[in-house]
């Protein structure tokens, strides 16, 4: 990151990043939304630590994004003949929760 990019790490920058990510999520631009949520999460973690309650906002956005992308994938795959049943299996686990790998399309998740 260059010297002129230091303002991006300012804690209040996470708010417009989350707003932009929400807009992208609603538009179906999942890859762009994911980057904004992750950036906001990174900024807050760096500034306030991993126990900061405000991490919930970008995390909730990521959860909503992943749910929307996952269900959109399921709904489109469910009606395609010959789609492999096991393609949506968890790639790893965090505690007892499965973590799915999201493969964004070349069109940004649309």
Backbone as numpy.savetxt, mean C-alpha at the origin, in Angstrom:
# Nx Ny Nz CAx CAy CAz Cx Cy Cz
19.20 10.87 -1.50 18.35 12.04 -1.50 19.24 13.27 -1.50
18.96 14.19 -2.39 19.75 15.41 -2.49 19.40 16.41 -1.41
20.22 17.46 -1.32 20.01 18.49 -0.31 18.65 19.17 -0.47
18.21 19.37 -1.73 16.93 20.04 -1.97 15.73 19.16 -1.64
15.96 17.86 -1.44 14.87 16.94 -1.13 14.66 16.75 0.37
15.42 17.45 1.19 15.32 17.28 2.64 13.94 17.63 3.17
13.23 18.57 2.55 11.91 18.97 3.02 10.91 17.82 2.94
11.17 16.84 2.08 10.27 15.70 1.92 10.22 14.88 3.21
11.28 14.91 4.00 11.33 14.16 5.26 10.63 14.89 6.40
10.16 16.09 6.17 9.49 16.86 7.22 8.22 16.11 7.65
7.99 15.94 8.95 6.87 15.12 9.43 5.51 15.48 8.86
5.23 16.75 8.66 3.91 17.14 8.16 3.69 16.74 6.71
4.74 16.36 5.99 4.60 15.93 4.59 3.85 14.60 4.50
3.77 13.88 5.59 3.06 12.60 5.54 1.55 12.81 5.30
1.01 13.94 5.73 -0.43 14.18 5.57 -0.84 14.32 4.10
-0.18 15.19 3.31 -0.57 15.24 1.90 -0.24 13.94 1.15
0.80 13.24 1.58 1.12 11.96 0.94 -0.01 10.96 1.15
-0.56 10.93 2.36 -1.67 10.01 2.65 -2.91 10.43 1.86
-3.17 11.73 1.78 -4.32 12.22 1.00 -4.19 11.85 -0.47
-3.00 12.01 -1.02 -2.76 11.65 -2.41 -2.90 10.13 -2.61
-2.38 9.38 -1.65 -2.50 7.92 -1.72 -3.97 7.49 -1.69
-4.77 8.14 -0.84 -6.20 7.82 -0.79 -6.87 8.08 -2.14
-6.53 9.20 -2.75 -7.09 9.52 -4.06 -6.69 8.47 -5.10
-5.40 8.12 -5.12 -4.93 7.11 -6.07 -5.61 5.77 -5.84
-5.80 5.41 -4.56 -6.47 4.15 -4.25 -7.90 4.15 -4.79
-8.61 5.24 -4.61 -9.98 5.35 -5.09 -10.05 5.31 -6.61
-9.02 5.78 -7.27 -8.97 5.78 -8.73 -8.49 4.44 -9.28
-8.08 3.52 -8.40 -7.57 2.24 -8.86 -6.11 2.28 -9.27
-5.41 3.34 -8.92 -3.99 3.48 -9.24 -3.18 2.93 -8.06
-3.27 1.63 -7.88 -2.77 0.97 -6.68 -1.26 1.08 -6.49
-0.49 0.95 -7.54 0.97 1.02 -7.40 1.40 2.40 -6.92
0.78 3.45 -7.46 1.11 4.80 -7.04 0.65 5.06 -5.61
-0.50 4.54 -5.25 -1.01 4.70 -3.89 -0.09 4.00 -2.89
0.34 2.80 -3.25 1.21 2.04 -2.34 2.50 2.81 -2.05
3.09 3.41 -3.07 4.33 4.17 -2.86 4.10 5.34 -1.92
2.98 6.05 -2.05 2.71 7.19 -1.18 2.46 6.76 0.26
1.70 5.69 0.46 1.48 5.19 1.82 2.80 4.77 2.46
3.61 4.05 1.71 4.88 3.59 2.26 5.80 4.76 2.59
5.79 5.78 1.76 6.63 6.96 2.02 6.16 7.67 3.28
4.84 7.84 3.43 4.30 8.49 4.63 4.64 7.67 5.88
4.53 6.37 5.77 4.87 5.49 6.89 6.35 5.63 7.25
7.20 5.66 6.25 8.64 5.81 6.48 8.95 7.14 7.17
8.34 8.22 6.70 8.58 9.53 7.30 8.19 9.53 8.77
7.02 9.00 9.07 6.56 8.99 10.47 7.42 8.08 11.34
7.81 6.93 10.81 8.67 6.03 11.59 10.01 6.69 11.89
10.60 7.35 10.89 11.90 8.00 11.08 11.81 9.14 12.09
10.73 9.89 12.05 10.60 11.06 12.91 10.15 10.73 14.33
9.27 9.73 14.46 8.63 9.49 15.76 8.89 8.11 16.36
9.43 7.19 15.59 9.70 5.85 16.10 8.59 4.87 15.75
8.88 3.61 15.93 7.96 2.55 15.50 6.76 2.35 16.42
6.76 2.99 17.59 5.64 2.87 18.53 4.67 4.05 18.44
4.90 4.96 17.54 4.08 6.17 17.42 2.67 5.81 16.96
1.62 6.25 17.69 0.24 5.92 17.32 -0.16 6.43 15.94
0.46 7.50 15.48 0.14 8.07 14.18 0.54 7.19 13.00
1.26 6.11 13.27 1.58 5.16 12.19 0.33 4.44 11.71
-0.71 4.48 12.50 -1.95 3.81 12.14 -2.59 4.35 10.87
-2.44 5.63 10.60 -3.07 6.22 9.41 -2.50 5.63 8.11
-1.18 5.70 7.90 -0.68 5.09 6.66 -0.83 3.58 6.64
-0.75 2.93 7.80 -0.94 1.48 7.84 -2.36 1.09 7.47
-3.33 1.85 7.98 -4.73 1.58 7.63 -4.96 1.79 6.14
-4.31 2.80 5.58 -4.42 3.03 4.15 -3.84 1.86 3.35
-2.69 1.34 3.79 -2.10 0.19 3.10 -3.00 -1.03 3.21
-3.59 -1.24 4.38 -4.50 -2.38 4.55 -5.69 -2.24 3.60
-6.26 -1.07 3.55 -7.40 -0.84 2.66 -7.00 -1.04 1.20
-5.82 -0.56 0.85 -5.32 -0.73 -0.52 -5.15 -2.20 -0.85
-4.50 -2.94 0.02 -4.25 -4.36 -0.23 -5.56 -5.15 -0.27
-6.51 -4.79 0.59 -7.81 -5.45 0.54 -8.50 -5.19 -0.79
-8.52 -3.95 -1.21 -9.19 -3.60 -2.46 -8.52 -4.31 -3.64
-7.20 -4.30 -3.67 -6.48 -4.95 -4.77 -6.70 -6.46 -4.74
-6.70 -7.03 -3.55 -6.88 -8.48 -3.41 -8.28 -8.90 -3.86
-9.29 -8.18 -3.41 -10.66 -8.54 -3.79 -10.93 -8.26 -5.26
-10.31 -7.20 -5.80 -10.44 -6.94 -7.24 -9.82 -8.08 -8.04
-8.71 -8.57 -7.56 -8.05 -9.70 -8.25 -8.90 -10.95 -8.16
-9.44 -11.20 -6.97 -10.29 -12.38 -6.80 -11.54 -12.31 -7.66
-12.16 -11.14 -7.70 -13.41 -11.04 -8.45 -13.17 -11.19 -9.94
-12.04 -10.72 -10.44 -11.77 -10.88 -11.86 -11.31 -12.31 -12.18
-10.55 -12.94 -11.27 -10.09 -14.31 -11.50 -11.20 -15.34 -11.33
-12.15 -15.01 -10.46 -13.17 -16.01 -10.12 -14.01 -16.39 -11.33
-14.13 -15.51 -12.28 -14.99 -15.78 -13.42 -14.22 -16.12 -14.69
-12.91 -16.24 -14.59 -12.12 -16.61 -15.75 -11.93 -18.11 -15.77
-12.36 -18.76 -16.85 -12.18 -20.20 -16.92 -10.70 -20.57 -16.95
-10.35 -21.60 -16.21 -8.98 -22.10 -16.22 -8.01 -21.32 -15.36
-8.50 -20.36 -14.55 -7.55 -19.63 -13.69 -7.10 -20.54 -12.57
-5.79 -20.59 -12.28 -5.29 -21.49 -11.24 -5.82 -21.12 -9.87
-6.31 -22.09 -9.15 -6.93 -21.83 -7.85 -5.91 -21.41 -6.80
-4.67 -21.85 -6.93 -3.68 -21.58 -5.90 -2.86 -20.34 -6.11
-3.21 -19.47 -7.03 -2.35 -18.33 -7.32 -2.41 -17.25 -6.25
-3.39 -17.27 -5.39 -3.53 -16.24 -4.36 -3.16 -16.78 -2.98
-2.11 -17.57 -2.90 -1.69 -18.13 -1.63 -0.70 -17.20 -0.95
-0.68 -17.18 0.38 0.23 -16.27 1.08 1.69 -16.59 0.77
2.51 -15.53 0.63 3.92 -15.73 0.35 4.75 -15.79 1.64
4.24 -15.21 2.73 4.91 -15.27 4.02 3.89 -14.94 5.10
4.32 -14.93 6.35 3.42 -14.64 7.45 4.07 -13.62 8.38
3.25 -12.75 8.94 3.68 -11.87 10.02 2.86 -12.30 11.22
3.51 -12.92 12.16 2.78 -13.52 13.28 1.89 -14.61 12.73
0.61 -14.53 13.01 -0.33 -15.52 12.50 -1.07 -15.03 11.26
-0.69 -13.84 10.75 -1.39 -13.26 9.62 -0.68 -13.56 8.31
-1.41 -14.02 7.30 -0.78 -14.26 6.00 -0.48 -12.95 5.29
0.61 -12.91 4.57 0.98 -11.75 3.77 1.00 -12.19 2.32
0.21 -11.52 1.52 0.09 -11.86 0.11 0.98 -10.94 -0.71
1.59 -11.49 -1.73 2.38 -10.68 -2.65 1.44 -10.07 -3.67
1.46 -8.76 -3.75 0.62 -8.07 -4.73 1.47 -7.84 -5.97
1.01 -8.32 -7.08 1.69 -8.10 -8.36 0.90 -7.03 -9.12
1.44 -5.82 -9.13 0.76 -4.74 -9.84 0.97 -4.92 -11.32
-0.05 -4.64 -12.10 0.04 -4.72 -13.54 0.87 -3.58 -14.09
1.22 -3.67 -15.35 2.03 -2.64 -15.98 1.27 -1.32 -16.12
-0.05 -1.37 -15.93 -0.85 -0.13 -16.05 -1.09 0.52 -14.70
-0.27 0.19 -13.68 -0.36 0.84 -12.38 -1.46 0.30 -11.50
-1.95 -0.90 -11.76 -2.95 -1.50 -10.90 -4.35 -1.34 -11.37
-4.57 -0.72 -12.52 -5.94 -0.54 -13.03 -6.47 -1.84 -13.57
